[in-house]
C-alpha cells in the first residue's frame, strides 16, 4: 500500500521513517507546518523522498495533510 501514497504537497513518493527521524520529531519544541506543537509522541511516520518532511501516523493511519507535516530540514 505504501507505493500508492505520496506527499500531498509535492507528490513525491514516501517511505517509512527511520528511528533517527522519529527521535528528531519527538524532541521538545518541535512544531508541525501549521505551527502547532506535537501533542503526543510520534511512533510511526512517512517521510517524503527528499527527506525534508515527515507525516505522522496515528493509529496506523498517515496524516497526509500539508499542515500536519513536520519539517526535518535543519534538524
PDB file of N, CA, C and O in Angstrom:
ATOM      1  N   UNK A   1       0.824  -1.195   0.000  1.00  0.00           N
ATOM      2  CA  UNK A   1       0.000   0.000   0.000  1.00  0.00           C
ATOM      3  C   UNK A   1       0.868   1.259   0.000  1.00  0.00           C
ATOM      4  O   UNK A   1       0.445   2.295  -0.512  1.00  0.00           O
ATOM      5  N   UNK A   2       2.056   1.186   0.558  1.00  0.00           N
ATOM      6  CA  UNK A   2       2.941   2.338   0.645  1.00  0.00           C
ATOM      7  C   UNK A   2       3.256   2.926  -0.727  1.00  0.00           C
ATOM      8  O   UNK A   2       3.419   4.140  -0.851  1.00  0.00           O
ATOM      9  N   UNK A   3       3.341   2.099  -1.742  1.00  0.00           N
ATOM     10  CA  UNK A   3       3.667   2.590  -3.083  1.00  0.00           C
ATOM     11  C   UNK A   3       2.556   3.465  -3.662  1.00  0.00           C
ATOM     12  O   UNK A   3       2.794   4.193  -4.625  1.00  0.00           O
ATOM     13  N   UNK A   4       1.368   3.410  -3.106  1.00  0.00           N
ATOM     14  CA  UNK A   4       0.249   4.221  -3.588  1.00  0.00           C
ATOM     15  C   UNK A   4       0.202   5.607  -2.949  1.00  0.00           C
ATOM     16  O   UNK A   4      -0.497   6.492  -3.441  1.00  0.00           O
ATOM     17  N   UNK A   5       0.940   5.799  -1.860  1.00  0.00           N
ATOM     18  CA  UNK A   5       0.889   7.052  -1.128  1.00  0.00           C
ATOM     19  C   UNK A   5       1.956   8.024  -1.609  1.00  0.00           C
ATOM     20  O   UNK A   5       3.022   7.618  -2.072  1.00  0.00           O
ATOM     21  N   UNK A   6       1.653   9.319  -1.491  1.00  0.00           N
ATOM     22  CA  UNK A   6       2.624  10.340  -1.880  1.00  0.00           C
ATOM     23  C   UNK A   6       2.410  11.588  -1.033  1.00  0.00           C
ATOM     24  O   UNK A   6       1.387  11.744  -0.367  1.00  0.00           O
ATOM     25  N   UNK A   7       3.396  12.464  -1.080  1.00  0.00           N
ATOM     26  CA  UNK A   7       3.320  13.739  -0.372  1.00  0.00           C
ATOM     27  C   UNK A   7       2.195  14.573  -0.986  1.00  0.00           C
ATOM     28  O   UNK A   7       2.128  14.700  -2.209  1.00  0.00           O
ATOM     29  N   UNK A   8       1.311  15.145  -0.164  1.00  0.00           N
ATOM     30  CA  UNK A   8       0.209  15.937  -0.706  1.00  0.00           C
ATOM     31  C   UNK A   8       0.652  17.266  -1.307  1.00  0.00           C
ATOM     32  O   UNK A   8      -0.092  17.879  -2.072  1.00  0.00           O
ATOM     33  N   UNK A   9       1.852  17.714  -0.967  1.00  0.00           N
ATOM     34  CA  UNK A   9       2.343  18.997  -1.457  1.00  0.00           C
ATOM     35  C   UNK A   9       3.118  18.852  -2.759  1.00  0.00           C
ATOM     36  O   UNK A   9       2.873  19.593  -3.711  1.00  0.00           O
ATOM     37  N   UNK A  10       4.057  17.899  -2.811  1.00  0.00           N
ATOM     38  CA  UNK A  10       4.947  17.773  -3.973  1.00  0.00           C
ATOM     39  C   UNK A  10       4.672  16.541  -4.816  1.00  0.00           C
ATOM     40  O   UNK A  10       5.211  16.412  -5.915  1.00  0.00           O
ATOM     41  N   UNK A  11       3.845  15.637  -4.321  1.00  0.00           N
ATOM     42  CA  UNK A  11       3.521  14.363  -4.958  1.00  0.00           C
ATOM     43  C   UNK A  11       4.720  13.412  -5.036  1.00  0.00           C
ATOM     44  O   UNK A  11       4.697  12.447  -5.799  1.00  0.00           O
ATOM     45  N   UNK A  12       5.760  13.681  -4.252  1.00  0.00           N
ATOM     46  CA  UNK A  12       6.896  12.765  -4.172  1.00  0.00           C
ATOM     47  C   UNK A  12       6.461  11.492  -3.448  1.00  0.00           C
ATOM     48  O   UNK A  12       5.574  11.539  -2.596  1.00  0.00           O
ATOM     49  N   UNK A  13       7.075  10.362  -3.779  1.00  0.00           N
ATOM     50  CA  UNK A  13       6.788   9.139  -3.027  1.00  0.00           C
ATOM     51  C   UNK A  13       7.225   9.295  -1.573  1.00  0.00           C
ATOM     52  O   UNK A  13       8.049  10.151  -1.252  1.00  0.00           O
ATOM     53  N   UNK A  14       6.675   8.474  -0.711  1.00  0.00           N
ATOM     54  CA  UNK A  14       7.039   8.482   0.704  1.00  0.00           C
ATOM     55  C   UNK A  14       7.586   7.118   1.101  1.00  0.00           C
ATOM     56  O   UNK A  14       7.346   6.113   0.433  1.00  0.00           O
ATOM     57  N   UNK A  15       8.327   7.109   2.205  1.00  0.00           N
ATOM     58  CA  UNK A  15       8.895   5.884   2.759  1.00  0.00           C
ATOM     59  C   UNK A  15       8.678   5.914   4.261  1.00  0.00           C
ATOM     60  O   UNK A  15       8.315   6.946   4.825  1.00  0.00           O
ATOM     61  N   UNK A  16       8.904   4.778   4.902  1.00  0.00           N
ATOM     62  CA  UNK A  16       8.772   4.719   6.356  1.00  0.00           C
ATOM     63  C   UNK A  16       9.885   5.526   7.017  1.00  0.00           C
ATOM     64  O   UNK A  16      11.024   5.521   6.550  1.00  0.00           O
ATOM     65  N   UNK A  17       9.556   6.210   8.091  1.00  0.00           N
ATOM     66  CA  UNK A  17      10.539   6.997   8.837  1.00  0.00           C
ATOM     67  C   UNK A  17      11.497   6.070   9.576  1.00  0.00           C
ATOM     68  O   UNK A  17      11.112   4.999  10.044  1.00  0.00           O
ATOM     69  N   UNK A  18      12.744   6.499   9.670  1.00  0.00           N
ATOM     70  CA  UNK A  18      13.753   5.741  10.416  1.00  0.00           C
ATOM     71  C   UNK A  18      13.631   6.085  11.904  1.00  0.00           C
ATOM     72  O   UNK A  18      13.025   7.097  12.255  1.00  0.00           O
ATOM     73  N   UNK A  19      14.199   5.253  12.776  1.00  0.00           N
ATOM     74  CA  UNK A  19      14.186   5.577  14.213  1.00  0.00           C
ATOM     75  C   UNK A  19      14.830   6.936  14.508  1.00  0.00           C
ATOM     76  O   UNK A  19      14.361   7.656  15.390  1.00  0.00           O
ATOM     77  N   UNK A  20      15.887   7.296  13.791  1.00  0.00           N
ATOM     78  CA  UNK A  20      16.547   8.582  13.990  1.00  0.00           C
ATOM     79  C   UNK A  20      15.606   9.738  13.646  1.00  0.00           C
ATOM     80  O   UNK A  20      15.552  10.730  14.374  1.00  0.00           O
ATOM     81  N   UNK A  21      14.872   9.615  12.549  1.00  0.00           N
ATOM     82  CA  UNK A  21      13.926  10.672  12.152  1.00  0.00           C
ATOM     83  C   UNK A  21      12.804  10.801  13.165  1.00  0.00           C
ATOM     84  O   UNK A  21      12.381  11.913  13.479  1.00  0.00           O
ATOM     85  N   UNK A  22      12.317   9.686  13.678  1.00  0.00           N
ATOM     86  CA  UNK A  22      11.258   9.724  14.685  1.00  0.00           C
ATOM     87  C   UNK A  22      11.761  10.381  15.968  1.00  0.00           C
ATOM     88  O   UNK A  22      11.034  11.146  16.602  1.00  0.00           O
ATOM     89  N   UNK A  23      12.979  10.087  16.344  1.00  0.00           N
ATOM     90  CA  UNK A  23      13.559  10.697  17.533  1.00  0.00           C
ATOM     91  C   UNK A  23      13.646  12.213  17.366  1.00  0.00           C
ATOM     92  O   UNK A  23      13.363  12.957  18.304  1.00  0.00           O
ATOM     93  N   UNK A  24      14.033  12.668  16.188  1.00  0.00           N
ATOM     94  CA  UNK A  24      14.166  14.109  15.933  1.00  0.00           C
ATOM     95  C   UNK A  24      12.833  14.842  16.029  1.00  0.00           C
ATOM     96  O   UNK A  24      12.791  15.958  16.546  1.00  0.00           O
ATOM     97  N   UNK A  25      11.747  14.247  15.548  1.00  0.00           N
ATOM     98  CA  UNK A  25      10.450  14.942  15.614  1.00  0.00           C
ATOM     99  C   UNK A  25       9.828  14.868  16.998  1.00  0.00           C
ATOM    100  O   UNK A  25       8.865  15.583  17.273  1.00  0.00           O
ATOM    101  N   UNK A  26      10.350  14.029  17.869  1.00  0.00           N
ATOM    102  CA  UNK A  26       9.837  13.924  19.231  1.00  0.00           C
ATOM    103  C   UNK A  26      10.611  14.785  20.220  1.00  0.00           C
ATOM    104  O   UNK A  26      10.353  14.720  21.422  1.00  0.00           O
ATOM    105  N   UNK A  27      11.547  15.584  19.742  1.00  0.00           N
ATOM    106  CA  UNK A  27      12.292  16.482  20.621  1.00  0.00           C
ATOM    107  C   UNK A  27      11.393  17.626  21.074  1.00  0.00           C
ATOM    108  O   UNK A  27      10.466  18.009  20.360  1.00  0.00           O
ATOM    109  N   UNK A  28      11.664  18.174  22.262  1.00  0.00           N
ATOM    110  CA  UNK A  28      10.862  19.309  22.760  1.00  0.00           C
ATOM    111  C   UNK A  28      10.914  20.498  21.796  1.00  0.00           C
ATOM    112  O   UNK A  28      11.951  20.785  21.198  1.00  0.00           O
ATOM    113  N   UNK A  29       9.796  21.169  21.662  1.00  0.00           N
ATOM    114  CA  UNK A  29       9.732  22.379  20.853  1.00  0.00           C
ATOM    115  C   UNK A  29       9.462  22.174  19.375  1.00  0.00           C
ATOM    116  O   UNK A  29       9.343  23.151  18.634  1.00  0.00           O
ATOM    117  N   UNK A  30       9.362  20.935  18.926  1.00  0.00           N
ATOM    118  CA  UNK A  30       9.090  20.671  17.507  1.00  0.00           C
ATOM    119  C   UNK A  30       7.628  21.009  17.209  1.00  0.00           C
ATOM    120  O   UNK A  30       6.729  20.663  17.975  1.00  0.00           O
ATOM    121  N   UNK A  31       7.410  21.685  16.091  1.00  0.00           N
ATOM    122  CA  UNK A  31       6.052  22.037  15.663  1.00  0.00           C
ATOM    123  C   UNK A  31       5.824  21.533  14.242  1.00  0.00           C
ATOM    124  O   UNK A  31       6.770  21.314  13.485  1.00  0.00           O
ATOM    125  N   UNK A  32       4.558  21.355  13.897  1.00  0.00           N
ATOM    126  CA  UNK A  32       4.243  20.963  12.519  1.00  0.00           C
ATOM    127  C   UNK A  32       4.196  22.207  11.641  1.00  0.00           C
ATOM    128  O   UNK A  32       4.432  23.317  12.119  1.00  0.00           O
ATOM    129  N   UNK A  33       3.897  22.027  10.378  1.00  0.00           N
ATOM    130  CA  UNK A  33       3.926  23.146   9.435  1.00  0.00           C
ATOM    131  C   UNK A  33       2.813  24.156   9.689  1.00  0.00           C
ATOM    132  O   UNK A  33       2.863  25.273   9.173  1.00  0.00           O
ATOM    133  N   UNK A  34       1.814  23.780  10.474  1.00  0.00           N
ATOM    134  CA  UNK A  34       0.761  24.715  10.868  1.00  0.00           C
ATOM    135  C   UNK A  34       1.168  25.522  12.102  1.00  0.00           C
ATOM    136  O   UNK A  34       0.431  26.403  12.546  1.00  0.00           O
ATOM    137  N   UNK A  35       2.354  25.214  12.657  1.00  0.00           N
ATOM    138  CA  UNK A  35       2.837  25.927  13.834  1.00  0.00           C
ATOM    139  C   UNK A  35       2.358  25.355  15.153  1.00  0.00           C
ATOM    140  O   UNK A  35       2.579  25.955  16.205  1.00  0.00           O
ATOM    141  N   UNK A  36       1.704  24.201  15.113  1.00  0.00           N
ATOM    142  CA  UNK A  36       1.196  23.579  16.330  1.00  0.00           C
ATOM    143  C   UNK A  36       2.230  22.615  16.896  1.00  0.00           C
ATOM    144  O   UNK A  36       2.912  21.908  16.154  1.00  0.00           O
ATOM    145  N   UNK A  37       2.334  22.598  18.216  1.00  0.00           N
ATOM    146  CA  UNK A  37       3.218  21.649  18.875  1.00  0.00           C
ATOM    147  C   UNK A  37       2.720  20.220  18.688  1.00  0.00           C
ATOM    148  O   UNK A  37       1.539  19.991  18.429  1.00  0.00           O
ATOM    149  N   UNK A  38       3.626  19.277  18.821  1.00  0.00           N
ATOM    150  CA  UNK A  38       3.278  17.868  18.678  1.00  0.00           C
ATOM    151  C   UNK A  38       2.671  17.408  20.003  1.00  0.00           C
ATOM    152  O   UNK A  38       3.368  17.340  21.016  1.00  0.00           O
ATOM    153  N   UNK A  39       1.376  17.093  19.998  1.00  0.00           N
ATOM    154  CA  UNK A  39       0.630  16.794  21.216  1.00  0.00           C
ATOM    155  C   UNK A  39       1.022  15.468  21.864  1.00  0.00           C
ATOM    156  O   UNK A  39       1.078  15.369  23.090  1.00  0.00           O
ATOM    157  N   UNK A  40       1.289  14.463  21.060  1.00  0.00           N
ATOM    158  CA  UNK A  40       1.668  13.158  21.600  1.00  0.00           C
ATOM    159  C   UNK A  40       2.830  12.607  20.793  1.00  0.00           C
ATOM    160  O   UNK A  40       3.006  12.969  19.629  1.00  0.00           O
ATOM    161  N   UNK A  41       3.620  11.738  21.397  1.00  0.00           N
ATOM    162  CA  UNK A  41       4.797  11.214  20.689  1.00  0.00           C
ATOM    163  C   UNK A  41       4.433  10.555  19.355  1.00  0.00           C
ATOM    164  O   UNK A  41       3.399   9.901  19.223  1.00  0.00           O
ATOM    165  N   UNK A  42       5.311  10.748  18.381  1.00  0.00           N
ATOM    166  CA  UNK A  42       5.132  10.146  17.064  1.00  0.00           C
ATOM    167  C   UNK A  42       5.902   8.823  17.056  1.00  0.00           C
ATOM    168  O   UNK A  42       7.125   8.809  17.197  1.00  0.00           O
ATOM    169  N   UNK A  43       5.177   7.715  16.889  1.00  0.00           N
ATOM    170  CA  UNK A  43       5.798   6.388  16.882  1.00  0.00           C
ATOM    171  C   UNK A  43       5.983   5.835  15.479  1.00  0.00           C
ATOM    172  O   UNK A  43       6.797   4.939  15.259  1.00  0.00           O
ATOM    173  N   UNK A  44       5.224   6.374  14.532  1.00  0.00           N
ATOM    174  CA  UNK A  44       5.300   5.964  13.134  1.00  0.00           C
ATOM    175  C   UNK A  44       5.169   7.208  12.270  1.00  0.00           C
ATOM    176  O   UNK A  44       4.535   8.187  12.661  1.00  0.00           O
ATOM    177  N   UNK A  45       5.770   7.156  11.100  1.00  0.00           N
ATOM    178  CA  UNK A  45       5.637   8.281  10.193  1.00  0.00           C
ATOM    179  C   UNK A  45       6.106   7.920   8.801  1.00  0.00           C
ATOM    180  O   UNK A  45       6.778   6.911   8.586  1.00  0.00           O
ATOM    181  N   UNK A  46       5.735   8.769   7.866  1.00  0.00           N
ATOM    182  CA  UNK A  46       6.160   8.627   6.481  1.00  0.00           C
ATOM    183  C   UNK A  46       6.960   9.865   6.113  1.00  0.00           C
ATOM    184  O   UNK A  46       6.570  10.988   6.431  1.00  0.00           O
ATOM    185  N   UNK A  47       8.078   9.647   5.443  1.00  0.00           N
ATOM    186  CA  UNK A  47       8.962  10.738   5.041  1.00  0.00           C
ATOM    187  C   UNK A  47       8.956  10.817   3.524  1.00  0.00           C
ATOM    188  O   UNK A  47       9.070   9.801   2.839  1.00  0.00           O
ATOM    189  N   UNK A  48       8.824  12.027   3.006  1.00  0.00           N
ATOM    190  CA  UNK A  48       8.840  12.143   1.557  1.00  0.00           C
ATOM    191  C   UNK A  48      10.255  11.892   1.032  1.00  0.00           C
ATOM    192  O   UNK A  48      11.233  11.970   1.776  1.00  0.00           O
ATOM    193  N   UNK A  49      10.338  11.596  -0.243  1.00  0.00           N
ATOM    194  CA  UNK A  49      11.578  11.131  -0.864  1.00  0.00           C
ATOM    195  C   UNK A  49      12.771  12.045  -0.615  1.00  0.00           C
ATOM    196  O   UNK A  49      13.881  11.556  -0.408  1.00  0.00           O
ATOM    197  N   UNK A  50      12.569  13.359  -0.630  1.00  0.00           N
ATOM    198  CA  UNK A  50      13.699  14.265  -0.423  1.00  0.00           C
ATOM    199  C   UNK A  50      14.140  14.346   1.039  1.00  0.00           C
ATOM    200  O   UNK A  50      15.138  14.999   1.346  1.00  0.00           O
ATOM    201  N   UNK A  51      13.407  13.691   1.943  1.00  0.00           N
ATOM    202  CA  UNK A  51      13.788  13.629   3.346  1.00  0.00           C
ATOM    203  C   UNK A  51      13.539  14.892   4.141  1.00  0.00           C
ATOM    204  O   UNK A  51      14.032  15.011   5.263  1.00  0.00           O
ATOM    205  N   UNK A  52      12.796  15.835   3.603  1.00  0.00           N
ATOM    206  CA  UNK A  52      12.607  17.115   4.276  1.00  0.00           C
ATOM    207  C   UNK A  52      11.365  17.198   5.154  1.00  0.00           C
ATOM    208  O   UNK A  52      11.303  18.050   6.040  1.00  0.00           O
ATOM    209  N   UNK A  53      10.373  16.334   4.932  1.00  0.00           N
ATOM    210  CA  UNK A  53       9.123  16.422   5.690  1.00  0.00           C
ATOM    211  C   UNK A  53       8.692  15.030   6.134  1.00  0.00           C
ATOM    212  O   UNK A  53       8.738  14.070   5.364  1.00  0.00           O
ATOM    213  N   UNK A  54       8.269  14.942   7.401  1.00  0.00           N
ATOM    214  CA  UNK A  54       7.718  13.705   7.955  1.00  0.00           C
ATOM    215  C   UNK A  54       6.236  13.919   8.221  1.00  0.00           C
ATOM    216  O   UNK A  54       5.845  14.922   8.819  1.00  0.00           O
ATOM    217  N   UNK A  55       5.416  12.979   7.777  1.00  0.00           N
ATOM    218  CA  UNK A  55       3.982  12.994   8.062  1.00  0.00           C
ATOM    219  C   UNK A  55       3.720  11.934   9.124  1.00  0.00           C
ATOM    220  O   UNK A  55       3.989  10.755   8.896  1.00  0.00           O
ATOM    221  N   UNK A  56       3.193  12.340  10.292  1.00  0.00           N
ATOM    222  CA  UNK A  56       2.975  11.364  11.361  1.00  0.00           C
ATOM    223  C   UNK A  56       1.836  10.395  11.029  1.00  0.00           C
ATOM    224  O   UNK A  56       0.914  10.723  10.282  1.00  0.00           O
ATOM    225  N   UNK A  57       1.926   9.214  11.599  1.00  0.00           N
ATOM    226  CA  UNK A  57       0.842   8.222  11.512  1.00  0.00           C
ATOM    227  C   UNK A  57       0.225   8.109  12.899  1.00  0.00           C
ATOM    228  O   UNK A  57       0.934   7.996  13.899  1.00  0.00           O
ATOM    229  N   UNK A  58      -1.074   8.139  12.946  1.00  0.00           N
ATOM    230  CA  UNK A  58      -1.794   7.988  14.209  1.00  0.00           C
ATOM    231  C   UNK A  58      -2.700   6.778  14.102  1.00  0.00           C
ATOM    232  O   UNK A  58      -3.564   6.704  13.228  1.00  0.00           O
ATOM    233  N   UNK A  59      -2.492   5.836  15.001  1.00  0.00           N
ATOM    234  CA  UNK A  59      -3.264   4.588  14.993  1.00  0.00           C
ATOM    235  C   UNK A  59      -3.132   3.878  13.647  1.00  0.00           C
ATOM    236  O   UNK A  59      -4.079   3.258  13.162  1.00  0.00           O
ATOM    237  N   UNK A  60      -1.935   3.978  13.050  1.00  0.00           N
ATOM    238  CA  UNK A  60      -1.658   3.312  11.786  1.00  0.00           C
ATOM    239  C   UNK A  60      -2.157   4.040  10.551  1.00  0.00           C
ATOM    240  O   UNK A  60      -2.020   3.538   9.435  1.00  0.00           O
ATOM    241  N   UNK A  61      -2.741   5.231  10.742  1.00  0.00           N
ATOM    242  CA  UNK A  61      -3.283   5.998   9.615  1.00  0.00           C
ATOM    243  C   UNK A  61      -2.408   7.222   9.390  1.00  0.00           C
ATOM    244  O   UNK A  61      -2.272   8.047  10.293  1.00  0.00           O
ATOM    245  N   UNK A  62      -1.802   7.365   8.196  1.00  0.00           N
ATOM    246  CA  UNK A  62      -0.949   8.523   7.943  1.00  0.00           C
ATOM    247  C   UNK A  62      -1.759   9.811   7.809  1.00  0.00           C
ATOM    248  O   UNK A  62      -2.803   9.844   7.158  1.00  0.00           O
ATOM    249  N   UNK A  63      -1.251  10.867   8.442  1.00  0.00           N
ATOM    250  CA  UNK A  63      -1.881  12.189   8.355  1.00  0.00           C
ATOM    251  C   UNK A  63      -1.238  12.925   7.186  1.00  0.00           C
ATOM    252  O   UNK A  63      -0.361  13.768   7.377  1.00  0.00           O
ATOM    253  N   UNK A  64      -1.678  12.603   5.984  1.00  0.00           N
ATOM    254  CA  UNK A  64      -1.088  13.179   4.775  1.00  0.00           C
ATOM    255  C   UNK A  64      -1.766  14.498   4.411  1.00  0.00           C
ATOM    256  O   UNK A  64      -2.421  14.623   3.376  1.00  0.00           O
ATOM    257  N   UNK A  65      -1.586  15.467   5.291  1.00  0.00           N
ATOM    258  CA  UNK A  65      -2.068  16.827   5.079  1.00  0.00           C
ATOM    259  C   UNK A  65      -0.858  17.753   5.179  1.00  0.00           C
ATOM    260  O   UNK A  65      -0.003  17.560   6.043  1.00  0.00           O
ATOM    261  N   UNK A  66      -0.779  18.746   4.313  1.00  0.00           N
ATOM    262  CA  UNK A  66       0.376  19.650   4.303  1.00  0.00           C
ATOM    263  C   UNK A  66       0.600  20.239   5.697  1.00  0.00           C
ATOM    264  O   UNK A  66       1.739  20.289   6.161  1.00  0.00           O
ATOM    265  N   UNK A  67      -0.454  20.681   6.368  1.00  0.00           N
ATOM    266  CA  UNK A  67      -0.327  21.304   7.692  1.00  0.00           C
ATOM    267  C   UNK A  67       0.181  20.338   8.748  1.00  0.00           C
ATOM    268  O   UNK A  67       0.779  20.777   9.731  1.00  0.00           O
ATOM    269  N   UNK A  68      -0.033  19.049   8.583  1.00  0.00           N
ATOM    270  CA  UNK A  68       0.408  18.040   9.561  1.00  0.00           C
ATOM    271  C   UNK A  68       1.869  17.661   9.397  1.00  0.00           C
ATOM    272  O   UNK A  68       2.451  17.040  10.287  1.00  0.00           O
ATOM    273  N   UNK A  69       2.473  18.028   8.265  1.00  0.00           N
ATOM    274  CA  UNK A  69       3.867  17.693   8.024  1.00  0.00           C
ATOM    275  C   UNK A  69       4.801  18.343   9.032  1.00  0.00           C
ATOM    276  O   UNK A  69       4.555  19.462   9.482  1.00  0.00           O
ATOM    277  N   UNK A  70       5.867  17.646   9.386  1.00  0.00           N
ATOM    278  CA  UNK A  70       6.871  18.148  10.322  1.00  0.00           C
ATOM    279  C   UNK A  70       8.180  18.258   9.548  1.00  0.00           C
ATOM    280  O   UNK A  70       8.661  17.276   8.981  1.00  0.00           O
ATOM    281  N   UNK A  71       8.745  19.449   9.530  1.00  0.00           N
ATOM    282  CA  UNK A  71       9.979  19.667   8.780  1.00  0.00           C
ATOM    283  C   UNK A  71      11.140  18.946   9.439  1.00  0.00           C
ATOM    284  O   UNK A  71      11.332  19.028  10.652  1.00  0.00           O
ATOM    285  N   UNK A  72      11.912  18.239   8.622  1.00  0.00           N
ATOM    286  CA  UNK A  72      13.141  17.577   9.077  1.00  0.00           C
ATOM    287  C   UNK A  72      14.359  18.374   8.659  1.00  0.00           C
ATOM    288  O   UNK A  72      15.464  18.094   9.124  1.00  0.00           O
ATOM    289  N   UNK A  73      14.186  19.355   7.795  1.00  0.00           N
ATOM    290  CA  UNK A  73      15.306  20.158   7.302  1.00  0.00           C
ATOM    291  C   UNK A  73      15.914  20.946   8.456  1.00  0.00           C
ATOM    292  O   UNK A  73      15.204  21.608   9.212  1.00  0.00           O
ATOM    293  N   UNK A  74      17.217  20.867   8.580  1.00  0.00           N
ATOM    294  CA  UNK A  74      17.925  21.620   9.602  1.00  0.00           C
ATOM    295  C   UNK A  74      17.815  21.052  10.998  1.00  0.00           C
ATOM    296  O   UNK A  74      18.238  21.703  11.953  1.00  0.00           O
ATOM    297  N   UNK A  75      17.272  19.879  11.148  1.00  0.00           N
ATOM    298  CA  UNK A  75      17.174  19.248  12.470  1.00  0.00           C
ATOM    299  C   UNK A  75      18.276  18.246  12.654  1.00  0.00           C
ATOM    300  O   UNK A  75      18.364  17.610  13.704  1.00  0.00           O
TER     301      UNK A  75
END
